[in-house]
Amino acid sequence: QVQVVESGGGLVQAGGSLRLSCAASGSTFPFTYIGWYRQAPGSQRDMVARISSGGTTNYAASVKGRFTISRDNAQNTVFLQMNSLKPEDTAVYYCNAIDYQLRGYWGRGTQVTVSS
C-alpha cells in the first residue's frame, strides 16, 4: 500500500526559510515523479516543483530561484528547500507521488504560513 507523508511546515517570517520533506513508500519501483503542490484558500491546487527518478526538475515560475527540490532515491524521499519566503507562499503544501504505472498518490498536506 502506497503512503505519502509530508512534514516540515510551519510559521515563518517573510524572507525566512523552511524545508519540507516527503516520504513516499509502498511502491515496487522508484516513483517516476515526486512533486510538491500548494493550495491557498479559495484557490486551485498548483504545482510548485517536481523531480523525476532521474533527477530532472521542474519549477513554477513563481518559485524558481527561491525553492530547490531534491531527492533521495534510495529512500524515495523528496525535500523542498524554500528560501526567501513571501506571504504569497502561504498555503497548504501537498506531496504527490506518481508510480511506474503512472498512478498518482497524495499526502494529507502540511501548512506553510509566511507572515509579513
N, C-alpha and C positions, 0 to 999 in steps of 0.2 A: 504494500500500500504506500503510495507516494505521500510524503509530507513535506510541506514548505513552511518554514518558521522564520519569521523576521525578529530582529532585535536591534536595539541601539538608538531608538528615537528618544526625543526629549524636548526640553525647552532651552533655547539658546538665544543670546542677543545677536542682533544684526552684525554681520562681519565675523561671527564666530564659525566654529566648525563642529561637525558631527560625523560619526562613522556608523553606517548601518551594516548589518550582517544578515545574510540569508542562507540558511542551511536547508538544502533540498536532499531528500533521501527516498529510498524505495524503488529506484529505477535500476534495471539490469545494466544499462549502459550510461555513460555520461550524458547529462541533459544537453540537448542540442543548443538551446539558448536558455540563459537565465537573465532576467531583467527586472528593473525597478520601474514601477508606475506610481503616479500620485494622483490623488483626488482631493480637491478643495471643496468645501461646502457649496452646493449649487452648481458644481462644475462636473464635466465628464472626467473619466479616468484617462490620463495621458501617459505616454511612455516618457521616462526620464533618461534611462540608459539601459543598454543590454549588451551582453557579451556571449559570444559563441564558445563552443567547446574548444575551438582552435585559437581563441583569443581575439577574434575580430570584435571591435566595439562600435557601437552607435550611440550618439547622444542627441538629446533635444537641443535645439539652438539656444534655448534659454539657460542651459546649464553648462554648455561647452566652455571649457577653460576654468570652470569652478569645481565641477564634480569629476571624480575619477572612479571608474568601475574596474574591479579586478576579480580574479577568480582563482580558486584553488581546486583544480580538477580532481585531485585525489580525494578531496573531502566534499566535492560538489557544493562548495561554499562560495558565495559571492559577497564582495564588500563594495560599499558605495561610500567613498570619502567625499564629504561635502564641505567645501571651504567657501569663504566669503558669502555666507548665507544672507539672504534677503527676506524681508517679511513676506514677499510673494511666494517664497518657497514653502510657506506653511501649508501643510496638507497631511492626509494620511498616506503613507508610503506603503505600497504593496509589492511583494516579490512574486514574480511569475516564472515558472519553470516549464520548459517545453521538452518533452522526451523524444526519443529516437523515432517514435511513431507520430510525432507532431501533435500530441495531446498536451494541452496546457493545464497547469495546476496553479492555484493561487494560495498565498498565505492569507492570514487574517488582517495583516496590516499593522503598522506602527506609526504613532502620531509624531510629527515633527512640527514644532511651533517656534517661529522666529519672531522675537519681539523687537520693536523699533526703538 
